[in-house]
Amino acid sequence: MMDRLLMVMTGLSVALLALVLVSVRRAHIRVEYSVSWLVAAAVLLGLSRMHGLLAWMAALLGVESAPLALLMIVFSVFLMVFFRFSVILSHLKDHSVALAQRVAILEFHLRSLHEKEPDQ
Amino acid sequence: MALEAGSLMVIVPAYNEAGAVGEVVRGVRETMAGVRVLVIDDCSEDATVSVARHAGAEVLGLPHHLGLGGCVQAGYKLAFELGYDYVIRVDGDGQHAPQDIPRVLDALKTSGCQMVIGSRYAGGTPPRTSWVRGLGIRFFRLVLRPILGRPVHDPTSGFVGVNRAALELFTRSFPLEYPEIEALVVLQRKSFRFLEVPCQTRPRLAGQSTITALKSLYYIVHVLLGVFVNILKYEGRRRRQ
């Protein structure tokens, strides 16, 4: 049971690593936004291959079952990644709003200038 | 071109208001002859822009949909850049009577307050509204009372006038989604003052409100969070100073 779960986790981590690397190579994800995913995948890969480390972490968390500890760690890692992206998204939204307002104001000024110019 | 002292711009945020915005612009121009009317188009999918221009307004067209707060702030930013001393916002759905604009302007000029709210509840017959919205307004009156240190009758009114000091503040800090209530807190944190003057409310000239009961509940949660975040932000900054 435990071995199968760790094998699945290894497979998923490798698949995630490959997916992120391919996406970066094809410019679907920018390098700076791929780092969180790569770190998350590397942590999961490490935990799924190092049984001793996983058992130590389970003991540290006070969880008797190593698979449960692994799920808790997976959940926490992805929660942190999602939080980081929420922060990035919020900054992007602020910038996008400010930029849209600036574009609209500049277009307004341009239009006013064109209307003031005599016909040529 | 230098503006006269006490210059006024009327701004009309609009999103898909082709059926009403023309009447609103004409009403404002008839009441306030010579005053510049700016319709801020929040990337409407209908003929709002052409109807507004045809009625005699200038149009500030946003390149993509920003929501009410972002739309109003764009108008404030332009008015500030152009050097206006007073800006009055009326909604594009025709619910605010342009005949009340002089009263709001007069209060802005004489009261010493930085913001004047055209209040639907400060006198006369209160408007008919859904029970959820009515409950929301009562709830926010209670929440805002201790924060503002004084009662506010109509915290969700979109009929608002600001002077240049408030304009300058709002170009830097203005809530993006549901601005009215949070804007009051932003003002209060700067020790600015506001005043309510009674104003009429009319039925929408066209279209239907998109605010459903579920959206009203989302609005309450969103605004409540925004109010407390504003307070925490201000307190944090004050402690650092």
Contacts between the chains, C-beta under 8 A, distances in Angstrom:
chain1	res1	chain2	res2	distance
A	93	B	176	8.0
A	97	B	66	5.6
A	97	B	70	4.8
A	97	B	176	6.2
A	100	B	62	5.6
A	100	B	63	5.2
A	100	B	64	5.7
A	100	B	66	6.0
A	100	B	70	7.3
A	100	B	74	7.7
A	101	B	62	7.3
A	101	B	66	7.5
A	101	B	70	6.8
A	101	B	73	6.6
A	101	B	74	4.2
A	101	B	77	5.8
A	103	B	63	5.2
A	104	B	40	8.0
A	104	B	60	5.4
A	104	B	61	6.0
A	104	B	62	4.9
A	104	B	63	6.3
A	104	B	74	5.6
A	105	B	60	7.0
A	105	B	74	6.9
A	105	B	77	6.2
A	105	B	78	5.2
A	105	B	81	6.8
A	107	B	61	6.7
A	108	B	58	7.5
A	108	B	60	5.1
A	108	B	61	7.9
A	108	B	78	6.3
